[in-house]
Amino acid sequence: MTSQLNGSVLKAFKILDLFAAGKSELTAKETADALGINMITAHRFLHTLVHAGALRASSRGVFRLGYMFADLGERVLHDGNLPTLLQPILDQLARDTGEACMATEFDRDMAVCIAKSLPDRPLYVDIRIGSKLDAFCTAHGKLWLAHMGSEDQDRYFKNAQLHGMTDHTITDIKTLRDELQTIRQQGFATNNGERENDIYAIAVPITTQHGKMISGFSVFGASPAILGQHRDSLLDHLRSATQTARQALYGAA
């Protein structure tokens, strides 16, 4: 059967993916080396992308991303479709874990609940869509802080007031910064009754292919077993759910 894929389009997106991986500029030689193509072909791809507005020539032989991606990026992140995409994954996560689950975005130094799913049992902890969660004392909030760049994190701490919400709230900036580093390394964050007594949560990030956090999933409830004997099992379910979410974001390979 004839393939429905266009090889030239795929190569063009591989060039753009080099920028997503961290490149700020590209030359024809770097492109040729990265894609395993000759210089003539690399030049043709780069100049075609400039013509399409996807790239711009910043100097002779040097290319940067075009500004069209600023608009496209904002539209993708704020088109309102993310909760709809994540909802069925959250519903399955709640069935698998038997606990309440939610997803968040980050807005104005607060984690915001954009989707939730509740367990099929009479007693559970609930949260409203649109609820705002303090960043310094919640699993989702600490997860977002841990994935910030250093400048954004410094700005947050410059303005933050770390009130003691409970006896477990971390109010020392150095201690919290140390925890954020641990969260980044281990890949999950917890809330051990830090915002409200007897509320426990564990959260993991949903990231792009290059590590940028775009949402997060959590399991939360009133049982300390969430962070005790059930923690590893819940983490397995959460990480499986984030993989499903990434496949939904990018499409099946």
C-alpha positions in Angstrom: 0.0 0.0 0.0 1.3 3.5 -0.9 2.4 5.5 2.1 0.2 8.5 2.9 3.2 10.3 4.5 5.1 13.1 2.7 8.8 12.7 3.4 9.6 16.4 2.6 7.1 17.6 5.1 8.5 15.3 7.8 12.0 16.6 7.1 10.8 20.1 7.4 9.3 19.4 10.8 12.5 17.7 11.9 14.2 21.0 11.2 11.7 22.8 13.3 12.1 20.2 16.0 15.8 21.2 16.3 14.7 24.5 17.6 12.2 22.9 20.0 15.2 20.9 21.4 17.0 24.1 22.3 18.6 25.5 19.2 18.3 29.3 18.9 20.0 29.4 15.5 20.7 27.0 12.6 23.0 26.9 9.7 22.8 24.8 6.6 25.7 22.6 7.8 24.1 22.0 11.2 20.9 21.1 9.5 22.6 18.8 7.0 24.5 17.0 9.8 21.4 16.6 12.0 19.2 15.3 9.3 21.8 13.3 7.3 21.2 15.2 4.1 23.5 17.1 1.8 24.1 20.9 1.9 22.1 21.7 -1.2 19.1 20.0 0.2 19.5 21.6 3.5 19.7 25.1 1.9 16.5 24.3 -0.1 14.6 23.3 3.0 15.7 26.3 5.0 14.9 28.8 2.4 11.5 27.2 1.7 10.7 27.5 5.4 11.7 31.2 5.3 9.4 31.7 2.3 6.6 30.0 4.3 7.2 32.3 7.3 8.3 29.4 9.6 11.9 30.7 9.7 13.7 34.0 9.2 17.2 34.7 8.2 18.9 36.6 11.0 22.2 37.0 9.1 23.8 35.5 6.0 23.4 31.7 6.3 22.0 31.8 9.8 18.3 31.0 10.5 16.0 31.6 13.4 12.3 30.7 14.1 9.7 33.0 12.5 7.3 34.9 14.7 4.3 33.0 13.4 5.1 30.4 16.1 4.5 32.9 18.8 0.9 33.2 17.7 0.5 29.5 17.1 1.9 28.6 20.4 -0.5 30.9 22.3 -3.4 29.4 20.3 -2.5 25.8 21.1 -2.1 26.6 24.9 -5.2 28.7 25.2 -7.7 27.3 22.7 -9.6 25.7 25.6 -9.3 22.2 24.2 -6.8 20.8 26.8 -9.5 20.0 29.5 -11.6 18.1 26.9 -8.6 16.2 25.7 -7.5 15.2 29.3 -10.9 14.4 30.7 -11.3 10.8 29.5 -7.8 10.1 30.7 -8.6 11.5 34.1 -11.8 9.5 34.2 -9.8 6.3 33.6 -7.2 7.3 36.2 -10.0 7.7 38.8 -11.3 4.3 38.0 -7.9 2.7 38.2 -6.9 4.4 41.5 -10.3 4.7 43.2 -9.3 8.2 44.2 -10.2 11.8 43.1 -8.0 13.1 40.3 -7.5 16.5 38.6 -5.5 18.3 36.0 -4.2 21.9 36.2 -2.8 24.8 34.3 -0.7 27.7 35.8 -1.9 31.2 35.9 -0.7 34.3 37.8 1.3 32.3 40.3 -1.5 29.8 41.0 -2.2 26.3 39.8 -5.8 26.3 38.4 -8.0 23.1 38.2 -9.1 22.7 34.6 -10.5 19.1 34.8 -11.4 16.6 37.5 -12.7 13.1 38.0 -14.3 11.6 41.1 -14.2 8.0 42.4 -17.2 5.8 42.3 -17.7 5.6 46.1 -19.8 7.6 48.6 -17.1 9.5 50.4 -14.4 11.5 48.6 -12.6 14.9 48.5 -13.9 17.2 45.8 -12.7 20.3 44.1 -14.4 22.8 41.7 -13.2 23.4 38.2 -11.5 26.8 38.2 -10.3 26.5 41.8 -7.0 28.2 42.4 -4.3 26.4 44.4 -1.4 28.2 46.1 1.9 27.3 44.5 4.0 26.9 47.6 1.8 24.5 49.5 0.1 22.2 47.0 1.4 19.3 45.0 0.4 20.9 41.7 1.7 24.3 42.6 5.1 22.9 43.7 5.2 20.9 40.5 4.8 24.0 38.4 7.4 25.9 40.4 9.8 23.1 40.0 9.5 23.2 36.2 9.9 27.0 36.0 13.0 28.6 34.6 15.3 30.2 37.2 14.3 33.7 36.4 10.6 33.0 36.7 11.2 31.1 40.0 13.2 34.0 41.4 10.4 36.4 40.4 7.9 34.1 42.2 9.9 34.0 45.4 10.5 37.8 45.3 6.7 38.4 45.6 5.6 35.3 47.5 4.3 35.4 51.0 4.8 31.9 52.5 2.1 31.8 55.1 1.8 28.8 57.5 -1.5 27.3 56.2 -1.0 24.3 58.5 1.7 22.9 60.8 3.1 21.1 57.7 3.4 24.1 55.4 7.0 24.9 54.3 7.5 28.6 55.0 11.3 28.8 54.6 12.3 29.8 51.1 15.6 27.8 51.1 13.8 24.7 52.3 11.2 25.0 49.7 13.8 25.6 46.9 15.5 22.5 48.0 12.3 20.5 47.8 11.6 22.0 44.3 15.0 20.7 43.1 14.1 17.3 44.5 10.7 17.4 42.7 12.4 18.2 39.4 14.8 15.3 39.9 12.3 12.6 41.1 9.5 13.7 38.7 6.7 14.1 41.2 5.4 16.4 43.9 3.4 15.7 47.1 1.2 17.6 49.4 1.3 16.2 53.0 -1.4 18.3 54.6 0.4 21.5 53.7 -2.6 23.6 52.6 -5.4 21.9 54.5 -5.0 19.4 57.3 -5.6 15.8 56.4 -5.6 16.4 52.6 -2.9 14.5 50.8 -1.9 14.5 47.1 0.7 13.3 44.7 1.1 15.0 41.3 3.2 14.3 38.1 3.9 16.7 35.2 2.6 16.4 31.6 5.4 17.6 29.5 6.1 18.3 25.8 8.6 16.1 24.0 11.4 18.5 25.1 10.4 18.7 28.8 8.2 21.8 29.0 5.4 21.3 31.5 2.0 22.1 30.0 -0.3 20.5 32.6 -0.2 18.0 35.5 -2.2 15.1 36.9 -2.7 14.3 40.5 -4.5 11.9 42.8 -5.7 13.4 46.1 -7.8 12.6 49.1 -8.1 12.4 52.9 -6.2 9.2 53.3 -2.5 9.4 54.3 -2.1 6.1 52.4 -1.9 8.2 49.3 1.6 9.2 50.4 2.2 6.0 52.4 1.7 2.4 51.3 -0.1 3.3 48.1 2.3 5.9 46.8 4.3 3.7 44.4 1.2 2.1 42.9 -0.4 5.6 42.4 2.7 6.9 40.8 2.6 4.0 38.3 -1.0 4.9 37.4 -0.2 8.6 37.2 2.8 8.1 34.9 0.9 5.8 32.7 -1.8 8.5 32.4 0.7 11.1 31.5 2.1 8.9 28.7 -1.5 8.5 27.4 -1.9 12.3 27.6 1.2 12.9 25.5 0.1 10.5 22.9 -3.2 12.3 22.7 -1.4 15.7 22.4 1.0 14.6 19.7 -1.1 11.9 18.0 -0.1 8.3 17.5 3.3 7.7 15.9 
